[in-house]
Amino acid sequence: MPNIKSAKKRVKVNATKAAANKARKTNLKTVLKKAEIACSTNSAEKTAAVVLAVKKVDKACSKGLLHKNTASRRKAKLARMLNAAN
């Protein structure tokens, strides 16, 4: 346990940010999985699911959860799945 006041605050802030990042990343994985399932089952709302997933990927990239190339690759994969389903 740190003794310095600023170090104590760092521990608390890091824990809070880690929890927020984990929640965002979990939500992103869920949305990506739903979009993938919607495309594979040729669901009626597959376009809406893919649009939401792309939006979430962009948001994760802007928040620093994903590297820009990773985000681009994931969006391209979603587009390929949607085109294959259509």
N, C-alpha and C positions, 0 to 999 in steps of 0.2 A: 504494500500500500504506500502510495507517495506521501511525503511529508509537506511538500511545498503546495501552497494554495492553488497556484495555476496548474500544477500537475494533477491535483485532485479534480479540478474542473475539467481538464482534458479527458480524464478517465470517464467522467459522467457524460460529456459531450460525445465522445467516441462511442459509448454504449448506445446513446440515443440515436446517433446517425447509423450505426450498424443495424439497429432494429428497423429503422425506416428503410434502409437499403434492402434488407432481407425481405421485408413486406413487399416492396416494389418488384423485386426480382421474382418472388413467388407468384405475384399477380401476373407478371409478364409471361412466365412459363405457362400459367393456366390459360391465358388468352391465346397464346401460340398453339397450345394443344387443342383448344376448342376450334380454332380456325382450321387446323390440320384435319380434325375429325369431320368438320363441316364440309371440307373439300373432298375428303375420301368417301364420305357417304352421299355425296352429291345433294346436300341439304338445300332447301329453298333459300335460306339466309346465309349462304356461303360467302357472298360478296360483302355483306355487312360484317361478318366475322373477320374477314381478311382486312377490310378497311380499319376496323377497330384494332386489330393486331399490328398493322403498320403504324397506326397512330401511337400505340403503346411502345413500339420499338423506337420510334423517333423520340418520344419523351424520355425513355431510358437512356438513349444516347446523349440527349441534352443534359440529363442529370449526372452523367458520368458513370452510369452503370455498365454501359456497353461502349466498346471502341467503335469509332465511326465505320470502319471496314466491316466489323462484325454486324453492325446494324444494317449496313448495305447488303451484306450477304443474306441475312435473314429476310429482308424485304424482298430480295430477288427470289428467294426460295418460295415465299408466300405467293408471289406473282406467278411463278411457274406452276405451283399447285392449282391456283385458280384457273389459269389458262388450260391446264390439262383437264380440269373438271368441266369446263365449258365446252 
